[in-house]
Structure formats: structure tokens, C-alpha cells
Amino acid sequence: MICITTATVATVDSMFRCSEVRPGALRSTGVAETANMCLLPTEFGNMVSERRRKEAVTEKPDTPDILEAAVYADDLDAAEQFYGEVLGFRKIDRVGDRHVFFRFRNTVLLVFNASETRKPPGNPDLPVPPHGMTGDGHICFAASAKDLDRWTGVFAANSVAIEADFQWPNGFRSIYVRDPSGNSVEFAERGLWFEEIDSHN
């Protein structure tokens, strides 16, 4: 039988990497000999294993990147024309009047029709939870200072009104337009949030 103090649990964790617990092993670790619980070696091993399991469960993973961004549109044809033709994003998927997807760099833009995505999933192999929103959404695309000037030309050529064009207090610029469903679409210098990146190019 092994007698331990509460503080011993963390101290002797490495001891149970061995297959056998020898008499006096706890004393050799230098922990206090005053005990407040007594366990058989197998019971103590189970306690340490449970502690390890809980630590593994509560350990936070690395901060993830954003893989997808989504906006909602009530007219997917108009959305496809805006994001695909005006902005030049590459379309990768269109499913009826439910959604149209675009890929650019390392991100995918999902344009959903909320009246369809609120419906329960019909395919048991793809149980995507229902979702949707009403009102004007917002999305922001990063652009260099030079590309912001180019975007103003793209908008002018396609009769897309610029709703706002200004510099933030830290000196970086944003341009705002609306997509056909009224979502606020922003183009901004990356330095707006990451000033260590020189985006004034």
C-alpha cells in the first residue's frame, strides 16, 4: 500500500512510467512522509492516469486560422456576378439556390441563401447544422495600398458605388462598397490590424 500527501500526485507522476512500484519509492522522491490517503499501487497508478487524461482534455490547441468566411445573399445569381465577375474570385461550387462558393489565396468565401440554409439537412451523411441570418453582414478583404487604388478603378468600371473611403487613426486606409444583397464589403490595408506588416506598397 502507498501512503501519499495531496502534493505527491504531481511529484511522483514520472514514477509510474515504471512497471513496478518498489517499497520506499515514495520516500526516495523526497516528498513529505505525512500521508492523508493510502492507496494500492494499482489504485495510485489509475489516479495518475486519470490526472493525465484530464490534463490532455483541458489542454488548448493552437490558435486556428480562418478557413472560411460567410455572407448571406437573397439573390445568388447577383452574388455570383458580383463576387465572381466584378471582384474576380474563382468560383469552386454552386448548389442551386442554396449557396455559391469562391476560393482566393488560403480562404474560401461562402455565399449562402439563408432561406435554404435554415432548412434541416436532408443528407444524413452530411449533417450540417442549419444556419442563417437577416440584415446586412460585413466582410473585409486585405489589400495593399496600391491595390486599393486599383480596386477603386474596378468599382468605377462596374458602376459599384464606393460608400466610404478613408484613413483610420493609425494611417491605414479602408474602402467600403455594398454587394447586391446589401452586405458591407470592405477592402483594407493589412496594417490596419497588423502594423508590423508594411502594407503601404
Backbone torsions as a table, in degrees:
resi	resn	phi	psi	omega
1	MET	NA	143.9	-178.5
2	ILE	-112.5	128.2	177.2
3	CYS	-108.7	129.1	-174.8
4	ILE	-137.7	161.3	169.5
5	THR	-93.7	166.6	178.0
6	THR	-58.4	-36.5	-177.5
7	ALA	-70.0	-15.1	-175.4
8	THR	-71.1	-25.6	-172.6
9	VAL	-52.4	-48.9	-179.6
10	ALA	-75.2	-32.7	-174.2
11	THR	-67.2	-38.6	-173.7
12	VAL	-100.5	14.1	-178.0
13	ASP	-54.8	-44.1	-177.1
14	SER	-68.6	-21.1	-177.9
15	MET	-63.1	-30.7	-175.4
16	PHE	-84.0	9.9	168.8
17	ARG	-74.7	-16.9	176.3
18	CYS	-85.3	157.5	-177.3
19	SER	-85.6	-8.8	-175.7
20	GLU	-137.6	139.6	175.1
21	VAL	-104.4	118.4	-176.8
22	ARG	-91.3	149.3	176.4
23	PRO	-56.2	135.9	178.7
24	GLY	84.2	0.9	-176.9
25	ALA	-62.2	-39.1	179.6
26	LEU	-64.7	-40.4	-178.7
27	ARG	-64.1	-32.6	-178.7
28	SER	-70.4	-17.5	179.3
29	THR	-78.8	-14.0	178.4
30	GLY	88.2	8.8	-180.0
31	VAL	-78.7	164.8	-179.8
32	ALA	-62.2	142.5	-177.0
33	GLU	-87.5	-11.9	179.2
34	THR	-70.5	120.7	-173.4
35	ALA	-104.7	147.0	170.8
36	ASN	-122.9	5.6	172.0
37	MET	-155.6	150.1	177.7
38	CYS	-127.7	127.9	-176.5
39	LEU	-133.0	151.0	168.0
40	LEU	-68.8	153.8	179.8
41	PRO	-52.2	-41.2	-179.8
42	THR	-66.3	-37.4	178.9
43	GLU	-66.4	-41.5	178.9
44	PHE	-65.7	-39.6	177.0
45	GLY	-61.5	-40.4	178.3
46	ASN	-64.4	-37.3	179.0
47	MET	-64.0	-43.1	178.9
48	VAL	-66.0	-39.9	178.8
49	SER	-61.7	-40.5	178.6
50	GLU	-65.6	-37.8	177.5
51	ARG	-63.0	-44.4	178.5
52	ARG	-60.9	-41.3	-179.0
53	ARG	-62.0	-44.7	-179.6
54	LYS	-64.3	-39.2	178.5
55	GLU	-64.3	-37.9	179.3
56	ALA	-66.9	-37.6	-179.3
57	VAL	-68.3	-39.3	-175.7
58	THR	-86.4	-7.2	179.5
59	GLU	-71.0	125.0	-176.9
60	LYS	-77.7	139.9	176.5
61	PRO	-75.6	174.2	176.8
62	ASP	-62.6	150.7	177.4
63	THR	-62.0	125.8	-175.6
64	PRO	-81.3	160.5	168.5
65	ASP	-84.8	161.8	174.0
66	ILE	-84.9	117.1	-178.2
67	LEU	-87.4	-36.0	-177.9
68	GLU	-133.6	150.5	169.9
69	ALA	-130.0	146.4	-173.8
70	ALA	-131.6	143.8	167.6
71	VAL	-131.2	164.2	-179.4
72	TYR	-117.0	140.9	-177.7
73	ALA	-138.6	139.8	178.4
74	ASP	-90.3	-8.1	177.6
75	ASP	-132.1	96.6	-176.3
76	LEU	-69.7	-28.9	177.5
77	ASP	-63.8	-44.6	178.6
78	ALA	-67.1	-38.8	178.5
79	ALA	-64.8	-42.0	179.2
80	GLU	-63.1	-38.5	178.7
81	GLN	-67.7	-39.6	-177.9
82	PHE	-69.6	-54.9	-175.7
83	TYR	-75.4	-31.7	-177.5
84	GLY	-85.3	-43.4	-175.5
85	GLU	-96.5	-47.5	-178.7
86	VAL	-70.6	-52.0	-178.3
87	LEU	-83.8	-19.8	175.3
88	GLY	80.8	20.5	178.1
89	PHE	-75.7	147.9	-177.1
90	ARG	-84.3	119.2	178.7
91	LYS	-73.7	134.7	179.0
92	ILE	-118.1	-14.4	-179.4
93	ASP	-165.8	144.7	172.4
94	ARG	-144.8	126.3	177.6
95	VAL	-120.6	97.6	175.8
96	GLY	47.5	-129.3	179.7
97	ASP	-103.3	20.2	-179.1
98	ARG	-92.8	-48.7	-176.9
99	HIS	-160.6	160.3	169.7
100	VAL	-139.0	132.7	-174.2
101	PHE	-116.4	146.3	179.0
102	PHE	-131.5	149.1	177.2
103	ARG	-120.4	137.4	172.4
104	PHE	-151.0	131.5	-175.7
105	ARG	52.0	-123.0	-175.5
106	ASN	-106.1	21.3	-176.1
107	THR	-131.7	152.2	174.8
108	VAL	-115.4	130.9	175.5
109	LEU	-97.2	122.1	179.5
110	LEU	-104.1	122.2	176.3
111	VAL	-111.1	113.7	-174.9
112	PHE	-110.2	150.6	167.7
113	ASN	-97.2	109.4	-172.0
114	ALA	-62.2	-29.4	179.6
115	SER	-65.5	-21.5	177.9
116	GLU	-95.9	-38.9	-175.8
117	THR	-75.8	-13.4	175.5
118	ARG	-76.9	-13.9	-179.7
119	LYS	-73.8	145.4	177.0
120	PRO	-60.4	149.6	-179.2
121	PRO	-63.1	138.8	-179.2
122	GLY	-96.1	-11.1	-178.4
123	ASN	-110.3	112.4	-178.0
124	PRO	-63.9	-20.6	178.7
125	ASP	-79.9	-15.4	178.7
126	LEU	-130.6	72.5	-174.5
127	PRO	-79.7	59.9	179.5
128	VAL	-68.0	125.2	-179.3
129	PRO	-62.5	145.0	176.2
130	PRO	-60.6	149.5	178.4
131	HIS	-157.8	168.4	179.5
132	GLY	160.9	165.0	178.2
133	MET	-152.9	159.5	174.6
134	THR	-118.7	159.1	-178.4
135	GLY	92.2	175.3	-176.3
136	ASP	-80.6	124.7	176.5
137	GLY	-90.7	-174.1	-179.0
138	HIS	-146.1	141.8	174.0
139	ILE	-147.1	148.7	-178.0
140	CYS	-129.8	132.3	176.9
141	PHE	-109.8	137.0	179.0
142	ALA	-78.9	141.2	178.9
143	ALA	-150.6	149.1	174.6
144	SER	-74.1	166.7	178.7
145	ALA	-60.2	-41.2	178.5
146	LYS	-64.2	-40.7	-179.5
147	ASP	-70.2	-28.8	175.2
148	LEU	-61.5	-39.8	175.9
149	ASP	-64.1	-38.1	178.4
150	ARG	-66.6	-38.4	179.2
151	TRP	-63.9	-35.5	177.5
152	THR	-61.4	-35.6	176.2
153	GLY	-67.9	-39.6	177.5
154	VAL	-62.0	-44.7	-179.0
155	PHE	-64.6	-41.9	179.7
156	ALA	-63.6	-41.0	-178.6
157	ALA	-67.3	-23.4	-178.1
158	ASN	-110.7	15.1	177.6
159	SER	55.9	38.8	175.5
160	VAL	-98.0	116.8	-176.5
161	ALA	-71.8	135.4	173.6
162	ILE	-85.5	118.2	-176.4
163	GLU	-79.7	-34.8	179.6
164	ALA	-154.8	145.6	178.5
165	ASP	-150.0	108.9	-174.0
166	PHE	-156.5	171.0	175.2
167	GLN	-106.6	137.5	176.1
168	TRP	-77.2	166.2	-178.9
169	PRO	-55.1	-26.3	178.9
170	ASN	-85.8	6.0	173.7
171	GLY	94.1	-2.9	-177.9
172	PHE	-95.6	151.3	-168.0
173	ARG	-104.0	146.3	173.3
174	SER	-131.6	144.7	173.3
175	ILE	-123.8	134.6	-179.6
176	TYR	-119.6	133.5	171.8
177	VAL	-132.4	177.9	176.4
178	ARG	-118.6	140.1	172.2
179	ASP	-83.1	173.9	-175.2
180	PRO	-59.8	-21.2	178.7
181	SER	-94.2	2.8	176.9
182	GLY	93.8	2.1	176.5
183	ASN	-66.0	140.8	178.1
184	SER	-81.0	116.4	-177.1
185	VAL	-110.9	116.0	-176.0
186	GLU	-107.7	142.4	169.4
187	PHE	-120.5	124.1	-173.6
188	ALA	-140.1	153.1	173.8
189	GLU	-68.2	138.3	-178.0
190	ARG	-59.8	-30.3	179.3
191	GLY	-63.0	-11.8	175.9
192	LEU	-55.6	-37.4	179.8
193	TRP	-113.3	-21.6	-177.1
194	PHE	-127.6	81.2	-172.5
195	GLU	-67.7	-17.5	178.3
196	GLU	-71.4	-14.1	177.7
197	ILE	-93.5	123.5	179.8
198	ASP	-80.3	98.0	180.0
199	SER	-104.5	8.8	176.7
200	HIS	-82.8	57.3	-179.7
201	ASN	-130.2	NA	NA
